[in-house]
């Protein structure tokens, strides 16, 4: 990773444009806003955005630094310096992908194993637990001390992508970083409440319906078991539950003892199905999602697809087969 070149470009820039992937999660938005605040502390002009639909998810509206967010249409068409955060491919930047392609310099900060290798300066480490880990290192190399607001964005990213420190990517180094962020002023109970412990009443009804529809296939995923469910747009609209409130459903489904793989198909406002997958370690869901046009990690990945849910799950079921000797 070319840390020195990244620092050189940032220090020489008057303005830095930041972009994270569409429909940002805690790691994408938390990392971007933390870096925006660090750049502002250096005296840089900073614009931060993500592709349409441009709306901060309800569970992330507590994050500091949102004063640096601008609508994607207000981003320069050809930035002098752009930094992409938590996007495995340029297409994941959505309506900002063209600006990234025209940037004089593009720094890519990411931790996805499915990263396709775009950008001129790459700070990409598939072994990092979160993009927030890499952003914290970049901020340190830029000489910006952590304050409570910067640390809160990084902690939200770290906690999100480690599943509140319970996924296999949780290493001693992850806990060391979490400790430094707490020392900087993060209140973990406050972050956890925002991310996982609050929802409108309608969410409980949507969740109940999703769990009632869940199907267990013991022989799927190479005999390791698959549990899956769907949440149609009409399900959440009937309860006045926005799409971005559905993130936690997969965490309930993945508790199933009889299934290695959990899948939730969520219909977005455009009628497409966003397919979230989780595994416990024996099956590589990242490989399957890449095969279907998405990406992610071995134990957490996703893809988007049109069509009927039964057809989509058929394709996923086939992709989750264990690779034969010629495929390994």
N, C-alpha and C positions, 0 to 999 in steps of 0.2 A: 504494500500500500504506500502510495506516494504522499506521505504526510507533509514533507517539506514543501513540495510543489503546491499542495492545497493551501498551506499557510501563506506561502509567497503570493499566491493569487489573491487571497482574501485581504492580506495586509496592503496590497497595492491598489485594491478596488475602492472607489468612492461609494458605489452602490452595489448591493448584492441582492439578487432575486432568489427567493427560496420557493420550492414547489415540492409537495408531497403527493402521494397517490390519491386517486379519487376515492370518495367515501372513506375519509381517513379514520383510522382507529387510534387508540391511545398512543401507540408508539410513533405513528406517522405524525400526528398533530402535536403531541407532546414534545417530540424531538425537534420539530420545525420551530415551534414557538420558543423553546429553550434557546436554540441557536439564534433566532431573531433577536432575543433580548441580549445575548452575549455580543452580537455584532453591533447592536445599538450602543452597548457599553463601550465599544471600541471607537465610537464616533462614526460608524458607517450608516448610510441611508439603507434602509432595509424594507423590502416588500415581500410578503409571504402569501401564498395562495394555493389552491388546489382546483382541479377541473370540475366542471359542472356535473351534478347540481352543487352549487356553492352554498352549503349550509352546514354549520358546525353541528355535529350530533349532540343531542340534548345532554348525554352523559359526559360530554367533554367541555361543556360551556363554563366549567369552573376553572379551566386552565388559564394561568396568567399569560400575557403577551398578545392577546387577541387584537390589540390596537394596531398591530403590524399587518393584520390580514386585509387584503384587498380583493375585490372580485377579479377573476381571471382576465376579464377584458381590459382591466387597468394595468396589467403587467406589460412591460415592453415587448414588442414583437421580436426583437433581436437583442437580448440582454448582453451586456459586456461580460458579466459573470453570473452564472446561475448554479445553484446547488440543488440537486434532486435528493430527496430523503425518503427512504423506505419503499422505493419503487424498484421492482425487479426488472422492469423493462420500460423503455421510453413511452410505450403505448399506455402504461398505467398512469401516466400523468394526464391523460384525457385531453381536454382542450388546451392544455399547456405543453403538450408534446411538441408542437411545431415551434414554439418559442425555445424549448430546450434544444431542438435541432439547429436553430439559427444562432444560438448563443456563441459568443466569441470563445468562451471557456465554460465547460460544463464539468462540475465536480459531482460525482455520484457517491452518496453515502448510503450503504445498504447492507443487510445481513441475510438476504434470501439465498438459499442454495440454488434457486431457479433463476438467479440474475443472469440476463442474456449478454452482459458485457458491453453496455453502452457507456458513453461519456469519455471525455479525454483524460480526466484524473479520477481514478477509482479508489475509493476507500470502502472496499467491499470485503466483508469477512463472514462467511457462512457459519463459522463457529461462534460468532457473537450472539448472545442471548437476545439482543434487541438492537435496533438502530440507535437507540438511546445510549448504548454502551460506546459506540463509535463517536457519537456527537459529544459525549462527555470528554472523550480523549481529544477530540478536535478543539473543544473549548479550552481544555487544559493547555494544549500546545499553542493556542492563541494568546495565552497569558491572562485570560479572564477568570477572576475568582468566582466561585459559585456563590450565589445568594439564594434566598429562599424561593424566589419566583422561578429562577432558572432551574433550580433543583427540583421543583415540583413538576415541571414538564418532563424532566428526565426520569423522575420516579414513576410518573404515570406510564411512560413508555416501557420502563423496565418491568413494572408490576403487570402491565397488560400482556406483554409477550412471554412472560414466565408463568402466566396463569396464577398470579398472586404467589409466585415463588414455589409452585408445585410441579411445573413441567420438568422434563429431563435436562433442559438447558440451564437449570439453576445450579450454578457452580459456586465454589468458595469465592471466586472473584466477583460473581454477581452479588453475593451478600456483602462483600467488602465495599462494592460501589453503593449498594443500598445504605450501608452504614454511613458513608461519606455524605450522601444526600440527606439523611436524617440529621446529621451534624450541621448541615447547612440550613436547616430549619423546616424540613418537610414533616408534616404530621401524618403518619401513615393511616391512622384511623379515618381522617378526613378524606384522603384520596380514595381509600377503599370504599367508603360510603358512597361517594359519587360514582365510582366505576361499577360497583356490584350490589350495593345494598339499598338502592332506591328505585322505584318504578311506579307509574300510575296504576290504579286499580285495574284498569282495562287490560294491562299486560298480564296480570294473573289469569284472566279469563282466556286470553289468547294462548298463554302457556298451557293451560289446562286442555284446550282443544288440541294443541300440537302433541301433547303427551298422549292424549286419548287416541290420536291417529297413528301413533308410532308403530312401526312394524319391525319385528326381530327376525332376521334371517341367519340362523345358526351356521349354515354351511357356506355362506358367502365370504368374501375376502380370504380366499384360500383356506377356508375352514375355521378361520378365527372369529367369525361372526360379524354381522353388520346390523345396526339399528338405525332407522331413518324415519323422518317425518317431513311434513310440508306445512308451510304457512302461506296461504294465498293472500293476495292483496285484499280481497273481500273479507277475510278473517280479521285482519287488523283494522280495516276501515269501519267494520261494524262496531268495534270497541274504541274507535278514535285513538288508535295506537300508531304512532309514526314508525316508519321502517327502521330508523336507527335505534329504536328501543329493543330490537329483537336479538341483539348480540349475545345475550346470556342464555338463550334457549339451548344452544349446543352444549353448554356446561352441565345442564341437567340430563341431557340425553347420554352424554359420554360416561355417566356413572354406571351404566348397565353392565353388570358382571359378565353376561353371556356374549358380549360384543366387543371386539377389539376396535372396531371402527364405528364412529357415530357421524351421522350426516343430517343436516337440516337444509331443505330447499326453501328459500324465501323469495317470494315474488316481489319485485320492486315496482315502483310507480310507472315504469315503462313496459311492464308486462314480461320482463325477463326474470329468469330464476338465478339467484345467487346461491351457489351451493357451497356451504361450509362443511369441511371435513376435519375430524380429529381422530388420532390413533394413539394407542398406549405404548407403542414401541415395536411391535412385531410386524407391522405393515407400513410401507412407505406411501402415505397418501399424497405426498408432494409429487412423486413420480406420476401417479395416476392423474392428478390435477393438471400437471404440465401436458400430459398426453391429450387432455380435453381442452387445452387452450388457456389454462390458468397457471397457477404457481403457488409457491409457499415453501414449507419445510416438510421434513419427513413425518412429523407428527401433527402438523397443522397447516392446512392448505385450502384453496378455494378456486372456483372457476364460475363463470357466468355463461348461461346458455338459454336459448329460446326453445320452445316446444313444450310438450306435455311432461309432467313430472315422471310418469311411468317410463316414458322413453328415455328421459335423462338418467334416471336411476339405473336403467338397463345398461346404458353406456358406461356409467361409473362402475357398476358391478363387474363389467367385462374388464375395465382398466385396473380394477383392484385384484385381479387374478395374480397369483404369485408368478414372477418371471421364470421362464424356463431356463435351461442351461445356456442356450444361445443368447439370452437377453441379459444375463448377469454380467 
